[in-house]
Amino acid sequence: MFTGIIEEVGRVTNIGHENDNRRLRVSASNLVKELKKGDSIAVSGVCLTAVEITPNSFGADLAEETWNRTSFSRIKPGALVNLELPMRADGRFGGHIVQGHVDGTGKFVALEEVPGADNYWLRIEIPPELTRYVIFKGSLSIEGISLTVAKVEETEATVAIIPHTTEMTNLKSLRHGDPVNLEVDMIAKYVERMMRGDSAKRSITIERLLREGF
């Protein structure tokens, strides 16, 4: 499990085929020191397993589902990617629950400076099937970054970005139309699933959520 707090920005060096598998190679200077073969690492919001590690890079194999659902099939060598190691059991929960299971890809629209301020507005186009999970003040993982939605208009979401986030992530490298990995709030999906049950079960579930302070 991850929290959406980016620890390092890596650079894609290659996406190729090795032994009939697609392998993503990423250069990084810091996090590779903590990686061991078989460890999980979130790459722009995608949970991958490090299968090859060098002093300044790592490689991870990509399943067909990962290839089809994420931005990896569309990016090229040289692209910047956000990196995060799994949350430690005794660590702080800095963002929100991020599983690294991408729900779909959106499109980068713009990163615009807020007039009279140092902050930015990040605008993302969201696939129509995911818009029901995106709400005002709700959590949304964009490229693995835990962010809070400031505005939703049909299929476009706007997020407030502080200068630190701009400098410490790959957002500044994105261009209009670039694909971005999206993971919606896991709790929203569970609630939706429970609401699809019969009315009796739904009533019991809602009462329990309210009673437990959901």
Helices and strands as residue ranges (DSSP letters): E 8-18, E 21-27, G 31-33, E 40-43, E 46-54, E 57-62, H 64-69, G 71-73, E 80-84, E 104-113, E 120-125, G 128-133, E 139-142, E 145-153, E 156-161, H 163-168, G 171-173, E 179-184, H 186-195, H 199-211
